[in-house]
Amino acid sequence: MTHHNPHRLSKLGKNTPLQIVIFLVIIAFISNLDALVDAVLHPEIPYFNAEHLIVGSVTGLLSFILFGLSIMYVRHLDRALGKIELLERFIPICAYCKRVRKPASDPYDMTSWQPIETFIKEKTTAKFTHGICPECAGRLNLHIHKLTGEDQPKDT
């Protein structure tokens, strides 16, 4: 059985000094690629030629932007993967009141339990709206009529 690493992308989500150095070296190499090719194939063209400076600057800037956007997208995907894994795992929920127990908390401590709406709001961007389903509305209606002593409503 293979071990599944739940956050295989998490190292890409953090700026380590090594990652920053590698990123800058790649950008510098890409920026100088035109000049390096000309230095090998056309040694008569000076390294700091105006064309090399313009092409290298534009190439470096575009590479910087594209690499930066790709790193941001990987971080976004890693956060989404973390949320999916959180919602896919077993969630301890009370069978009676539907409260959810906070992860790694004491099940006998009442402060460890929270309404399911709170749990989902904390873990996702979902928003709740409340209503009453027809079955519960019927039960509530019967309960109100029993409390008030009125006759039960007749179905029309």
N, C-alpha and C positions, 0 to 999 in steps of 0.2 A: 504494500500500500504506500503510495507516495504521500509525502507531507505537503499540504497546500499552505503556502505562505499568504495570509490574507492581505498583506500590504506590500506586495512585491514592487509597487511603484513608489512607496513612501520615501525611499532614499532620494528619488528624483525630485520630490516635493520640497526638499530642504536645500538651502544654499550652503554647501560646504565649501571651505576654501579651495579644495581640490577641484570641485566642479567649476568654480568661478575661474580658476587658472586655466583649466581645459577649455572652457568657453571662450576666454580671451585669446588663447593660442590658436584655436580654430578660426576665429574671426580675423586675427592678424594674418594667418596663412591664406585664407580666402581673399583678403584684401590685397595681398602681394602676389597672388598667383599669376596675374598678367605680366607683372614685371619679372617674376622668376622664370616664366616660360621664355620671355624675350631675352633674358640674360643668358639662357642656354642656347636658344636657337638663333638669336640675333645679337651677338655680343657688342656690335657697333652702336646699338641704341643704348643711351645712358639709362641707368636704373631709375633715376629720379626725373624721367621725362614727364612733360605736362600730361600726356595721354595716360601714362601709368598712374599718375596722381589722381586724375579725374576718375578713371575706371576703377582704381583701387578704392577710392573713397565711396563711390556709389555702391560698388559691390560689398564693401564692408558694412555700410549703413543698412543695405537691404538684408544682408545676412544676419546682422545684429537684430533687426526687427523680426525676421522670420524665426530665428532661433528663440528669441524671447517669447514670441507668440506660441510657439510649439511647447516651450517649457510651461507657460501659463496654462495651456490646454491640458497637458499631462497632469498638472496639479489639480485642475478642475475634475478630471476623470478619476483621480485618486480619491478626492473627497467624495465624489458620487459613489465610488465603489465602497468606501467605508460606510456610507449611509445605507446602501443596499445590503451589505453584510449585517449591519445592525438590525435592520428590519426583517432579515431572513432567519435570524437565529431564534431559538425558543425564547419567548417572552413570558416571564412568570406573571400570570394574571389570576385574580381571585375569581372563582367560579360563581360567587354570589353577587358581589358588588361591582365586579369588572375593573377594580383598581389594579394598577401594574406596580410590581415591586421594582425598585431601583436596582440596577446591577450591583452585585457584590455588597448587598446590604442585609441586615438582620431581618429575616421574615417575621419575627415576633415583635418587632418595633413598628408601631403604627405610623411613625414618621417615614418609614421606608416605603410606604405605599402611596401612590399618587393616582389621580383620575387618569383614565386612558387618554382623554383629550390632552391633558398636560404632557403626558409622555410623548405623544405623537407631535405636538406643537414644538417640543424641545428638540426633537430628532429630525424633523422635516420642516418644510415650508407650508404644510397643509394648514388650512383654516377650517374651523367647524361652524356649522349652522345646525340648530336643533329643531326637531319637529317630533310629531308623534305618529307612529304607524297605526293603521286601522285597528289591528288587534289590541294594542295597548290603549288606544282611545276608547274602545268598547269596554275594556276592563275598568278604565278610569271612570267612565260614565256610570257603570254599574256601581262602583265604589261610592261615588258622589251621591247617587240616589239612595243607597243604603244608609249613608250617614245623615242625609237630610230627611229620611223617612218618606220620601215621595215615591209614588208608583214608578215602576220601571217604564221607560219610554217604549211606545209601540213602534214597531218597524212599519214604515210607510212605503 
